[in-house]
Amino acid sequence: MKKIEIQHTDLQIAPINFGGNVFGWTLDEQKSFEMLDKFVGAGFNFIDTADTYSWWVNGTGGQSEEIIGKWLKSRGNRQNIVIATKVGSETKEHGYDISRKHILKSADESLRRLGVDHIDLYYTHFDDNITPVEETLSAYADLIKAGKVRYIAASNLSPARLTESFDVAEKNGLPKYVALQPHYNLVERTGFETDYAGLVEKYGLSVFPYWSLAAGFLTGKYRTEADFDKTARGGGIRKYFDAKGKAVLKALDVISEKHGTKQATVALAWLLAKPLITAPIVSATSERQLDTLCAAPALKLDTEDIELLNEVSK
């Protein structure tokens, strides 16, 4: 599969980013290994996780990184895999924290759990809106200098703090974020397109959208109010089942039938057709789901398809 380069780096990735939030949560270690093997076997190499996945299980997290670390060791393929993890998320033990002390401690803990000597892409997961930007970037500079981190990225930073980060980095010779992980999909367009797209272009950021399938809504499996009661995610995605959401699902039905593929594949192909999008983040808990997601890069939507999806998702 043709690889693309994360901007301002030498990291080569295939255009789907496997979301590791399911490892140690809805997938046990054995099933996680099976999903990772199939993902890599299909030609992909980019894995996303966080130090706090899955804190909602045990209150602290770390399970996802540990499983990925065990898989890397057992397969002996670290040199072929691009690993992204994150720091700063909230848990039962602490609030959002991107202080120097927390970053340095968390990076060492992530390295230990992953069983690697460096993290390819290290994200500010959430902004505490307290720590001075210079303190955060200086901590990352030390990690990069020590060889523990290669590049840094941002997720869930306000446009103002993201802009400030670049200004401070430029002024003080500190590392700059090379990528952004925003919330973006067919039913969640406004935030990214209004507040972040311009900054992505200005700073030349690669973009890895999370919740690319709107927590499963864009798979098309939720068609009645009763369907939302059958899943733990139902309460969080019922909000999409309005006139706009129904129109998006109808368009996905039409286009997926036209191309002989799945609705989720079409939703991801729409993202990949966007010039600013590099690699959507997706999770899968079965081989069938993974096949659907991995088919997206090969699906080339035509102008009519894209215009229809753009119109119904406004």
C-alpha positions in Angstrom: 0.0 0.0 0.0 1.2 3.5 -0.9 2.5 5.3 2.2 2.1 9.0 2.9 4.4 11.2 5.0 3.3 13.0 8.1 4.2 16.6 7.4 7.5 18.0 8.8 8.6 14.4 9.7 10.1 11.4 8.1 7.3 9.1 9.3 5.7 7.1 6.5 2.1 5.9 7.2 -0.7 4.1 5.4 -3.9 6.3 5.5 -5.9 4.6 8.2 -4.9 5.1 11.9 -6.0 2.2 14.2 -7.6 3.5 17.4 -6.3 1.6 20.4 -9.0 2.7 22.8 -10.6 -0.8 22.4 -7.5 -2.7 23.6 -8.1 -3.9 27.2 -11.7 -2.6 27.0 -14.0 -4.3 24.5 -11.1 -6.4 23.2 -9.0 -8.7 25.5 -5.3 -9.3 24.8 -5.8 -12.2 22.4 -8.5 -10.5 20.3 -6.4 -7.3 20.3 -3.4 -9.2 18.9 -5.7 -10.7 16.2 -7.0 -7.3 15.2 -3.5 -5.8 15.1 -2.2 -8.7 13.0 -5.0 -8.3 10.5 -4.5 -4.6 10.3 -0.8 -4.8 9.7 -1.3 -7.8 7.3 -3.6 -5.5 5.2 -0.7 -3.1 4.7 -1.3 -0.6 7.5 1.2 0.5 10.1 -0.2 3.4 12.2 -1.5 2.8 15.7 -3.0 5.4 18.0 -3.3 5.0 21.8 -3.1 7.0 25.0 -1.6 6.6 28.4 -5.1 6.6 29.9 -6.8 4.0 27.7 -8.8 2.4 29.2 -9.1 4.4 32.5 -12.9 3.8 32.5 -12.2 0.2 33.2 -9.8 0.5 36.2 -9.6 4.2 36.9 -6.0 4.6 35.8 -5.6 3.3 32.3 -2.5 1.8 30.7 -4.1 -1.4 29.4 -4.0 -0.3 25.7 -0.3 0.6 25.8 0.6 -2.6 27.6 -1.2 -4.8 25.0 0.4 -2.9 22.2 3.8 -3.4 23.9 3.3 -7.1 24.3 2.2 -7.4 20.6 5.2 -5.4 19.4 7.6 -7.6 21.4 6.0 -10.9 20.3 5.9 -9.9 16.6 9.3 -8.2 16.6 8.0 -5.6 14.2 8.6 -2.3 16.0 10.7 -0.9 13.2 7.7 -1.2 10.8 5.1 0.4 13.1 4.4 4.1 13.8 3.2 4.5 17.3 1.3 7.5 18.6 0.3 8.0 22.2 -0.9 10.9 24.4 -0.5 12.7 27.7 -2.7 15.1 29.6 -6.0 13.3 29.8 -8.2 13.3 32.9 -8.5 10.2 35.2 -9.9 9.4 38.6 -6.4 10.1 40.0 -5.8 13.6 38.5 -7.3 16.2 36.3 -6.0 17.4 32.9 -2.3 18.0 33.3 0.3 19.1 30.8 2.9 20.4 33.3 6.5 19.5 32.8 6.5 17.2 35.8 3.5 15.2 34.5 4.7 15.0 30.9 8.2 13.7 31.8 6.7 11.1 34.2 4.0 10.0 31.9 6.4 9.6 28.9 8.6 7.3 30.9 5.5 5.3 32.0 4.3 5.0 28.4 7.7 3.9 27.1 7.8 1.2 29.8 4.3 -0.1 29.0 4.9 0.0 25.3 8.3 -1.6 25.7 9.9 0.8 23.3 12.8 3.2 23.5 10.9 6.0 21.7 7.4 7.3 20.9 7.0 8.3 17.2 4.2 10.8 17.8 3.4 12.2 21.2 0.2 14.1 21.7 -1.0 16.8 24.0 -4.3 14.9 24.6 -6.1 17.6 26.6 -5.1 21.1 27.6 -5.2 22.0 31.2 -5.4 25.7 30.3 -3.2 26.5 33.2 0.3 25.4 32.3 2.3 28.0 30.4 2.7 26.9 26.8 6.5 27.4 27.1 6.7 24.9 30.0 4.8 22.2 28.0 6.9 22.6 24.9 10.1 22.8 26.9 9.3 19.4 28.4 8.7 18.0 24.9 12.0 19.5 23.8 13.8 17.6 26.6 12.1 14.3 25.6 13.1 14.8 21.9 16.7 15.7 22.9 16.8 12.5 25.0 15.5 10.4 22.1 12.4 9.4 23.9 10.0 11.2 21.5 10.4 11.9 17.8 7.6 14.4 17.1 4.7 16.1 18.9 1.1 16.6 18.0 -2.0 18.2 19.4 -5.6 17.1 20.2 -8.3 19.0 22.0 -6.4 22.3 22.2 -8.4 25.5 21.6 -7.6 27.4 18.4 -6.1 30.2 20.6 -3.8 27.8 22.6 -2.8 26.0 19.4 -1.8 29.3 17.8 0.0 30.4 20.9 2.0 27.1 20.9 3.3 27.9 17.4 4.1 31.5 18.3 6.0 30.4 21.5 7.8 27.6 19.6 8.9 30.0 16.9 10.1 32.6 19.4 12.0 30.3 21.6 13.3 27.6 19.3 11.0 24.9 20.8 9.5 21.9 19.0 6.3 22.5 17.0 3.3 20.3 16.6 3.3 18.4 13.3 -0.3 17.0 13.5 -3.7 17.7 14.8 -6.3 15.2 16.0 -9.7 16.8 15.8 -13.3 15.6 16.2 -14.5 15.5 12.6 -16.9 13.4 10.5 -20.0 13.7 8.3 -22.2 14.7 11.2 -19.6 16.8 13.1 -18.2 19.2 10.6 -18.6 22.7 12.0 -15.9 22.7 14.7 -13.1 21.6 12.5 -14.0 23.4 9.3 -14.7 26.7 11.1 -12.1 26.8 13.8 -9.2 24.6 12.8 -9.0 24.2 9.0 -7.3 27.5 8.5 -4.7 26.8 11.2 -4.1 23.4 9.6 -3.3 25.1 6.3 -1.3 27.9 8.0 1.0 25.6 9.9 1.0 22.6 7.5 -0.4 20.1 9.9 -1.3 16.5 9.1 -4.8 15.7 10.3 -6.0 12.5 12.0 -9.7 12.9 12.9 -11.0 10.9 15.9 -14.6 9.6 16.0 -14.4 9.4 12.3 -17.6 7.3 12.2 -19.4 9.3 14.9 -19.1 6.5 17.5 -20.6 4.0 15.1 -23.6 6.1 13.9 -22.2 6.4 10.4 -22.0 2.6 10.0 -25.7 2.7 9.4 -26.6 0.2 12.0 -28.8 2.6 14.0 -32.0 3.1 12.1 -34.7 3.3 14.8 -35.0 4.8 18.3 -34.9 1.3 19.7 -31.5 0.6 18.1 -29.9 3.2 20.4 -31.0 1.2 23.5 -29.1 -1.8 22.3 -25.6 -0.4 22.8 -23.7 1.4 25.6 -22.9 4.2 23.1 -26.6 4.7 22.3 -27.1 7.7 24.6 -24.1 9.5 23.2 -25.1 9.2 19.5 -28.9 9.4 19.7 -28.4 13.2 19.1 -27.3 12.5 15.5 -30.7 10.8 14.7 -32.3 14.1 13.5 -33.2 15.2 10.0 -29.6 15.9 9.1 -28.4 12.6 10.4 -31.1 10.6 8.6 -30.3 12.4 5.4 -26.6 11.5 5.8 -27.6 7.8 6.4 -29.8 7.8 3.3 -27.0 9.3 1.2 -24.5 6.7 2.6 -27.0 4.0 1.6 -27.3 5.2 -1.9 -23.5 5.6 -2.4 -22.6 2.3 -0.7 -25.1 0.5 -3.0 -23.7 2.2 -6.0 -20.1 1.1 -5.2 -21.0 -2.3 -3.7 -19.5 -1.4 -0.4 -20.4 -0.5 3.2 -21.7 2.7 4.6 -18.7 3.0 7.0 -16.3 2.6 4.1 -18.0 5.5 2.2 -18.0 7.7 5.3 -14.2 7.2 5.7 -13.6 7.6 1.9 -15.4 11.0 2.2 -12.9 12.0 4.9 -10.0 10.8 2.8 -11.2 12.8 -0.2 -10.8 16.0 1.9 -7.4 17.6 1.0 -6.6 18.4 4.6 -7.3 14.9 6.0 -4.3 12.5 6.3 -5.5 9.4 8.1 -8.8 8.9 10.0 -8.7 7.1 13.3 -11.0 4.1 13.5 -11.4 1.2 15.8 -12.7 -2.3 15.1 -13.7 -5.2 17.3 -14.2 -7.9 14.6 -12.5 -8.9 11.4 -15.6 -7.9 9.5 -15.5 -4.4 10.9 -11.8 -4.1 10.1 -12.3 -5.2 6.5 -14.9 -2.5 6.1 -12.5 0.2 7.5 -9.5 -1.0 5.6 -11.4 -0.8 2.3 -11.7 3.0 2.5 -8.4 4.0 0.9 -9.2 2.0 -2.2 -12.7 3.5 -2.6 -12.5 6.6 -4.9 -15.7 8.6 -4.6 -16.7 10.5 -7.7 -17.7 14.2 -7.8 -21.4 13.4 -7.6 -20.9 11.2 -4.4 -18.9 13.9 -2.7 -21.3 16.7 -3.6 -24.2 14.7 -2.3 -22.4 14.0 1.0 -21.3 17.6 1.4 -24.9 18.8 0.8 -26.7 16.5 3.2 -24.0 17.0 6.0 -24.0 20.8 6.0 
